[in-house]
Amino acid sequence: MLVYLEPVDTLFFRDGAPFDAGTDSFAESTLPSPLAVYGAIGSYILRETGWDLERFRSGGIHPVLGQYNRELRNAGVRI
């Protein structure tokens, strides 16, 4: 399965620095973590193939994503 991502708007990724009034902080723009990208693509694949997240997390082996692993070990998707 090939998933092509085409943004429809500007995407912003930043660190967790607060933007409260009166604070002097600087936030850097960073690339999203691989876990965030995998989660977005994985959610899309689950939805498109009719699986729900609980079925996947409870031990189901998805034909594309493989078996759920929190550390992405032996993941079926390569980014």
Secondary structure, 3 states (H helix, E strand, C coil): CCCCCCCCCCCCCECCCCCCCCCCCCCCECCCCHHHHHHHHHHHHHHHCCCCHHHHHCCCEECCCEECCCCCCCCCCCC
